[in-house]
Amino acid sequence: MSIASPQCRFRLAFPCGGSLNPSTASVESSCPPSQALAGLRPPELHRVNGFFWLARPTALSVIVSYCATMAASSAPITVPPDLHPGDKYRLAFTTRGSLLSSDSDRLNTLVTDTANSVPELVALGTTWKVIASALTVDARTNADTNPSSTGFPVYRLDGTRIANNNADLWDGSIIAPLNLDERGRLLPYFPGAPFLSFVWTGTNPDGTGGAVLGNSDGRYFVGNWDLTSDLWISSASDNSAYFAQPLPFYAMSGVLAVVPEPTSLALAAFSLVGLAVWRWRNLATQASFTARACA
């Protein structure tokens, strides 16, 4: 039995030669751990031959609910509702599971390719950088968010602000968790299993490199997309089996600006034309009156 959505596929497995028995059934998922299911704790999640097995048959209802949510997700919001024409801002999201790399250029390409899979993000015509520290660059430098410059507010793809500026991004906490993916879909919550919300970062809370990605020790910092404290960027470091799995990355856009709606531009242009015509007529009337007075 298979249940699938455009983003994930699951298979319900049960012993051969008999009917489905809920006490012995399990569910196989081809999704990486970052796309696993809410409510599952480590003893209930097992990796076998590249797949993740759920020991609880009751998780099937969670699977159906999760896939339905993924399939019914709305388009990302790329213009925050609290801004005005001319205001500048940046966008951020969390990618789906990705293999680890110590090359910042490769990681920038990875998050760019992810963003370019979404038409609404392609239409922005912006660049995308990974918020991670590798061997040669800190996260705050790579993402152009060094607190030495003011910067601009940063938003998730649902219009929620996560930081007011560069300094606020790296002051030890963010306003809201960065728990939406490139399509503005809410990532699943994992009570009791924080390792399923880990994100590759290699970064200290102030944006500098900590246990950077690709270091010789093999222990890398990870963040947690569910959190807003400094743990959002620096939750743990380890080289255990959990960290050998594909994990997501945080992505940051270039600087964007709110463009007035076409109707607003048209009204502004019409007003300017009207003002010009009024001034021309007013000058012409004055000139005519002056000519008659002199006659």
C-alpha positions in Angstrom: 0.0 0.0 0.0 1.5 3.4 -1.0 0.5 6.9 -0.1 2.2 9.7 -2.1 2.3 13.4 -2.6 4.5 15.4 -4.9 7.0 15.8 -2.1 7.0 12.4 -0.2 6.2 8.8 -0.6 5.4 6.2 2.1 4.8 2.5 2.1 2.8 0.5 4.6 4.5 -2.8 5.2 3.1 -5.9 6.9 3.9 -9.6 7.1 3.3 -11.7 4.0 0.7 -14.4 3.9 -1.9 -12.7 6.1 -4.2 -9.8 6.5 -3.1 -6.3 7.7 -2.5 -6.5 11.5 -2.1 -3.0 13.1 0.1 -4.5 15.8 2.8 -5.7 13.3 2.5 -3.1 10.5 5.1 -0.5 9.9 5.5 2.4 7.5 8.5 2.9 5.2 9.4 6.5 4.1 11.6 7.5 1.2 11.8 11.0 2.7 15.0 12.1 4.4 14.8 12.7 8.2 14.1 16.4 7.6 10.9 15.4 5.9 9.9 12.7 8.5 6.7 13.0 10.4 5.5 14.9 13.4 5.1 13.2 16.7 7.7 10.5 16.2 10.4 9.9 18.8 13.8 8.2 18.2 12.7 4.7 19.3 9.9 4.8 16.7 12.1 5.8 13.8 14.5 3.3 12.3 16.8 3.5 9.3 16.9 0.3 7.2 18.7 0.2 3.8 18.3 3.9 3.2 14.7 4.1 4.4 13.1 5.3 7.6 10.7 2.9 9.3 8.1 4.0 11.7 7.4 1.4 14.4 4.0 2.8 15.3 1.2 1.8 12.9 -0.9 4.6 14.2 1.5 6.9 12.5 -0.3 6.2 9.2 -3.0 8.8 10.1 -0.2 11.3 10.7 1.3 10.4 7.3 -2.0 11.0 5.5 -2.4 14.3 7.3 1.2 15.4 6.6 1.0 14.6 2.9 -2.3 16.3 2.5 -0.9 19.5 4.1 2.1 19.4 1.8 0.0 19.0 -1.3 -2.4 21.8 -0.3 0.3 24.4 0.5 -0.1 27.9 -0.8 2.3 30.0 -2.8 5.1 31.8 -0.9 4.7 35.4 0.1 7.5 37.4 -1.4 6.4 40.9 -0.4 5.9 41.3 3.3 2.6 42.9 4.2 4.0 45.3 6.8 6.3 47.1 4.3 5.7 50.1 2.0 6.8 51.0 -1.6 10.5 51.6 -1.6 11.2 49.6 1.6 14.1 47.1 1.4 14.1 43.7 2.9 15.4 40.1 2.5 13.8 36.7 2.5 14.9 33.4 4.1 13.8 29.8 4.0 14.9 26.3 5.0 15.8 23.8 2.3 14.8 20.2 2.2 17.4 17.6 3.1 20.8 18.0 1.4 24.1 16.3 1.5 26.9 18.0 3.5 29.6 20.0 1.7 32.5 22.0 3.0 32.5 24.2 -0.2 30.5 27.4 0.4 30.2 28.1 -3.4 28.7 24.6 -3.9 26.3 25.3 -1.0 25.3 28.7 -2.5 24.6 26.9 -5.7 22.5 24.3 -3.9 20.3 26.9 -2.2 20.1 28.9 -5.5 18.9 25.8 -7.4 16.3 25.2 -4.6 15.0 28.7 -4.9 15.0 28.5 -8.7 12.6 25.5 -8.5 9.9 28.0 -7.3 8.5 30.4 -10.0 7.6 33.0 -7.4 11.2 33.1 -6.2 12.6 33.1 -9.7 10.5 36.1 -10.6 12.3 38.1 -7.9 15.6 38.1 -9.9 17.7 38.0 -6.8 20.7 36.0 -5.6 20.6 33.3 -2.8 23.3 32.4 -0.3 23.5 29.7 2.3 23.5 30.8 6.0 26.3 28.5 7.0 30.0 28.6 7.9 32.4 26.5 5.8 36.2 26.3 5.8 36.8 29.6 4.1 33.9 31.8 5.1 31.6 32.7 8.0 27.8 32.5 7.7 27.4 36.3 8.3 29.9 37.1 5.7 28.6 34.6 3.1 25.0 35.8 3.6 26.1 39.5 3.7 24.6 40.0 7.1 27.7 41.2 9.1 26.5 43.3 12.1 29.1 45.9 11.1 26.5 47.1 8.5 22.9 47.9 9.4 21.3 45.6 6.8 17.5 45.2 6.4 14.7 43.2 8.0 14.5 39.5 7.1 11.3 37.6 6.5 10.1 34.1 6.1 8.0 33.1 3.0 4.8 33.6 4.9 5.4 37.3 5.5 6.6 36.8 9.1 9.6 38.9 10.2 12.4 36.9 11.8 15.0 39.7 12.3 14.9 43.5 12.1 18.4 43.9 10.7 21.8 42.3 10.7 22.6 42.9 14.3 19.2 41.5 15.4 19.8 38.4 13.3 23.0 37.7 15.2 22.2 38.9 18.7 21.5 35.4 20.1 17.8 35.0 19.1 15.4 35.5 16.2 11.8 36.8 16.3 10.2 33.7 14.8 11.5 30.2 13.9 12.8 29.8 10.3 10.5 26.7 9.8 9.2 27.3 6.3 10.6 25.8 3.1 11.2 27.4 -0.3 7.5 27.1 -1.1 6.3 28.7 2.1 5.3 25.3 3.5 5.5 24.8 7.3 8.0 22.2 8.2 6.8 19.4 10.5 7.3 19.7 14.2 9.0 16.9 16.1 8.2 16.8 19.8 10.7 14.7 21.7 13.0 14.3 18.6 14.9 17.6 18.1 17.5 15.9 15.9 14.8 15.7 13.2 14.7 19.5 13.0 18.5 19.9 12.6 20.0 22.2 9.9 23.6 22.3 8.8 25.1 25.6 9.9 28.7 25.2 11.3 28.0 28.6 12.9 28.2 30.3 16.3 25.3 32.4 17.6 27.0 35.6 16.5 27.3 34.4 12.9 31.0 33.5 13.0 32.3 30.0 12.2 32.2 27.5 15.0 32.5 23.8 14.3 32.5 24.7 10.6 31.3 22.4 7.8 34.2 20.3 6.5 36.6 20.8 9.4 39.1 18.0 10.0 37.5 17.0 13.3 34.4 15.9 11.5 32.1 17.5 14.2 29.9 20.3 12.8 27.5 22.7 14.3 23.8 22.3 13.5 20.9 24.6 14.2 17.2 23.8 14.8 14.5 25.2 12.6 11.9 24.9 15.4 13.7 27.3 17.8 14.2 31.0 18.2 16.9 31.1 20.8 20.6 30.9 19.8 19.8 27.2 19.2 18.3 28.2 15.9 21.8 28.4 14.5 23.9 26.5 17.0 22.1 23.6 18.7 24.8 20.9 18.9 27.9 19.4 17.2 28.5 15.7 16.7 29.6 13.2 14.1 27.1 10.5 15.1 25.0 8.6 12.7 22.2 11.2 12.9 24.6 13.8 11.5 25.6 11.5 8.6 22.2 11.9 7.1 21.1 14.6 4.6 20.1 17.7 6.6 18.6 21.0 5.4 20.3 24.4 5.0 19.1 27.9 5.7 19.0 30.2 2.6 19.0 34.0 2.4 18.0 36.2 -0.5 19.8 39.3 -1.8 18.4 42.7 -0.9 14.9 43.3 -2.3 12.7 46.4 -2.6 9.0 46.8 -2.5 7.8 48.0 -5.9 4.5 50.0 -6.1 1.5 48.2 -7.5 0.9 49.0 -11.2 -2.3 50.7 -10.4 -0.5 53.0 -8.0 2.1 53.8 -10.6 -0.7 54.6 -13.1 -2.5 56.8 -10.7 0.8 58.6 -9.9 1.5 59.1 -13.6 -2.0 60.4 -14.2 -1.7 62.8 -11.3 1.5 64.2 -12.7 0.1 64.6 -16.1 -3.0 66.3 -14.6 -0.8 68.6 -12.6 1.3 69.5 -15.7 -1.9 70.3 -17.7 -3.3 72.4 -14.9 0.0 74.4 -14.7 0.1 74.9 -18.4 -3.5 76.1 -18.6 -2.9 78.4 -15.6 0.2 79.9 -17.2 -1.7 80.3 -20.5 -4.6 82.1 -18.7 -2.1 84.4 -17.0 -0.4 85.2 -20.2 -3.7 86.0 -22.0 -4.8 88.2 -19.1 -1.5 90.1 -19.2 -1.7 90.6 -23.0 -5.2 92.1 -22.7 -4.1 94.4 -19.9 -1.3 95.8 -21.9 -3.4 96.4 -25.0 
